[in-house]
Amino acid sequence: MLPRTASGRCNRVVPLDHALATTAKIPIDDSNKGHPGRNGQDGGAATATTTTSAESSPTGTAPQSSNIGGTTSTTYAAPTTPAERRESEEEEDEEQEEKEEVEEEEEGEDTHYVSFEGDRSRVVVVDKKATFRRWLLGSAEADRRYKEVWAACQLTPITVLLGLVSFLATTVAYTCFVRDKRMFLIPGLAGVGNWYNMLTSRSPRMLRILATDFDVLFNIGNVALWAGCIGATFGWDERTAPAVLVIMMTSVMVLLSDASCSDFEFGTTRPIILLFTTSIFLSVIVLDQGGLFNDVENIVWVFNTHDGFHTTTVEAWEASNSTALTGSDGTITHHTYLRSVGNTRLLLYTLFLGSAAWASVYHPTECSILKNAARRSLSGGMEGLQLDAGSEATVDRLDDDDEVIAFMPAEGMIIPDGPKRSVLCFLLNGNHHMAKRINDVAEEHKGWGQIAMIIGLVVALVALTEVVPLNLTWLGILSFPDAARCLFKMNTQAVKLCISEPFDFLVPFVTLTVGLIGAMGSLEFHPGCCAFLASFGFIYVTNGLLFDADLTEQGIRGAASALPLYVITFIMFAWMYIMFVTGGYPSASSAHEFSFVFIRTHIRTSFLSIFTRFITTPLLFLAKFIFKKYRYGSDLTAVIKIRLIREVMPKRDLAAFLRSRDERRSSRRSALTSRRSAGRSSSHGGTIPRSAPPTHQVRD
């Protein structure tokens, strides 16, 4: 092995013409140039080191000095034995491998960082005392007297206890035979005090904000539709009262829990309320769908183009054997089971509550419902937290000792992107060289894939009408390569953030999957149709639900293309839905059914009914994505969300609190920039340290 200096670095052997002396300049004798022989016999000096000690010579021999023409030169003998030559070659191989590893690290290093942040220009501040109760009473003095009476009579624990008992009693009573249905008015009226008390603690300003939130409106619609369906199965008798006055109204108040001005409700009891409500609703779904509710009438909604809309019972409908979508006279008939519709909507609401309960347990200072769509940017933006106009007016009229509640974006994220971060690199087990080459070639020739996708989708949609042979639906798989190209270049960490959204990703994904399976079943699982529908679903997931995960510089700067892409996907999706419903696809038949027994209920439904029931949810989410992109800008994410944090403090501390968060954010970004600069300088000026892991995420 070559000798090493005190620093551990090997003395490299370089040509004598380019050697540098460390203590003095060594004159070079041009006449002494030569080529060493195989055994060192060709007396010309070919190599030398930059030191003159014997210990530093390549072969461990002493240097030889010669005086030619008054000029002194120092030379070393080349390795003369096979062992010495082998050691020298091994050392050169090690240096070459180290150089290649450095080049490999430089090729796969992160090229840029993408910032995900909430709307920092709209910090909402509300007066903690400005509750819905004060708004109803009209003055602070009346509100003070009201609270004194309420506290003296201990009405808060009484109403909470009555609300819990009425919830449980209603669920149990539905499974029992009650001769006098007027008895259900008791739990119905007993539960009113609980949700009324919850409503009076809400902030009117935050209620207005929640009233414009899509998630809140969607789930209020779900639970209201369930209440209407179960009321119809009860024949709109007295049993409907607790379903509406207790279950539905309490559910709405739970959805509005982020607007509560009560620290006790938001901090201590919020996870308990969410978990309790989730468990109760799961029980209601199982009991109702399992046929354990007593004295109910299973109703079927029927619509046809001849008689219009009417209702009948399940027994009468099944006895009529009316399973054909299109009759002999051209009449189109659709039917759906009322109980199944209500329980499906309640299940979506329950899943949303479950995700909110999970968030309240692990992030107690963050809101469970309120979230901001993140804004993606390459620069990251350094704007500070700013109050909106309404909050500034609120702060100006308050005293320094008055308490305020501030709502602001929670944690911003900075995600690095590069060849090593792509989905394709993950699938190739970390081979970023191959992943980069494949992604570059795919991007270079993406036009061909897009043309094939358009041709395949259009021909497949026409083939479903059977104007052309139905087997041409196989051409739908031509859309797969372009969708795969979009998926392969996505950032793995951003993909994880997308699929971690339980409501904005999982709900449309699951309902899309179930709906497409229903469409395949209505087409008798025709192979070509199944291939087309699977490809279409893959396009929806990749270009719709996972669009936020495209963190390439081209994808960030070209985010405006998302809006027309969403619009085209929505039009094609809506067209396919209309054709299925109106009988435009002759092979799609409601006669293809399946049935099973769940507890006491024999469930029988058609595949087409499953499609029409479930596919409306991903269509609705796609419409939401289009509206948000059009209304708030193309840089706004569709799925990835930033939750809001809720902080209570005196007014005098608000400015210092906002300033401290801005300073902490700036310091962390500066540290990230320093680490990035240090990584670049080390990759160009030396070996990249192996022990330092790459920065995947920096949270504000």
Disulfide bonds with the S-S distance in Angstrom:
none
